[in-house]
Amino acid sequence: MIISLILGGLTGWIAGKLMHSKGGILRNIILGIAGSAVGSWLGGTVGIAATGTIGSIIIGVAGACVLILVARWLFK
């Protein structure tokens, strides 16, 4: 559980830096966890699967970036 939160925070932080998004650690954790779910779903749809910690982080960052992009479109 703690490792999932740490990886979620790391994933959200990386996505926030890539997308130049502002937010605190709680937002980063939420983005990272939700981004991992979105990334896994999108990856499964196109036939890409994450293996290992690094693969999960990459998929999570991609999903969190998609979430940030969608939020920007919706709340612009």
C-alpha positions in Angstrom: 0.0 0.0 0.0 2.7 2.5 0.9 4.8 1.5 -2.1 1.7 2.1 -4.3 1.3 5.6 -2.9 5.0 6.3 -3.4 4.9 5.1 -7.0 1.6 7.0 -7.5 3.2 10.2 -6.2 6.3 9.6 -8.3 4.2 8.9 -11.4 2.0 12.0 -10.8 5.1 14.2 -10.1 6.8 13.1 -13.4 3.6 13.7 -15.4 3.2 17.1 -13.7 6.7 18.1 -14.7 6.3 16.9 -18.3 3.0 18.7 -18.7 4.1 21.8 -16.7 1.2 21.3 -14.3 0.9 22.9 -10.9 -0.2 20.9 -7.9 0.7 19.5 -4.5 1.7 16.1 -3.4 -1.9 14.9 -2.9 -2.8 15.9 -6.4 0.3 14.2 -7.7 -0.7 10.9 -5.9 -4.2 11.1 -7.2 -3.0 11.8 -10.7 -0.5 9.0 -10.5 -3.0 6.4 -9.3 -5.7 7.5 -11.7 -3.2 7.9 -14.5 -2.0 4.3 -13.9 -5.6 3.1 -14.3 -6.1 5.1 -17.5 -2.7 4.1 -18.9 -3.3 0.5 -18.2 -6.8 0.7 -19.9 -5.4 2.6 -22.9 -2.4 0.3 -23.2 -4.6 -2.8 -23.1 -6.8 -1.3 -25.8 -3.9 -0.9 -28.2 -2.2 -4.1 -27.0 0.6 -2.7 -24.8 1.2 -4.2 -21.4 3.4 -2.9 -18.6 5.8 -5.4 -17.0 7.8 -4.5 -13.9 8.1 -1.3 -11.9 9.6 0.8 -14.7 7.0 -0.3 -17.2 4.2 0.5 -14.7 5.7 4.0 -14.1 5.9 4.7 -17.8 2.3 3.6 -18.4 1.2 5.6 -15.4 3.0 8.7 -16.5 1.4 8.4 -20.0 -2.0 7.9 -18.4 -1.6 10.9 -16.1 -0.4 13.1 -19.0 -3.6 12.1 -20.8 -5.7 13.1 -17.7 -3.9 16.4 -17.4 -4.5 17.1 -21.1 -8.2 16.2 -20.8 -8.6 18.4 -17.7 -7.0 21.3 -19.5 -9.5 20.9 -22.4 -12.5 20.7 -20.1 -11.6 23.5 -17.7 -10.1 26.0 -20.2 
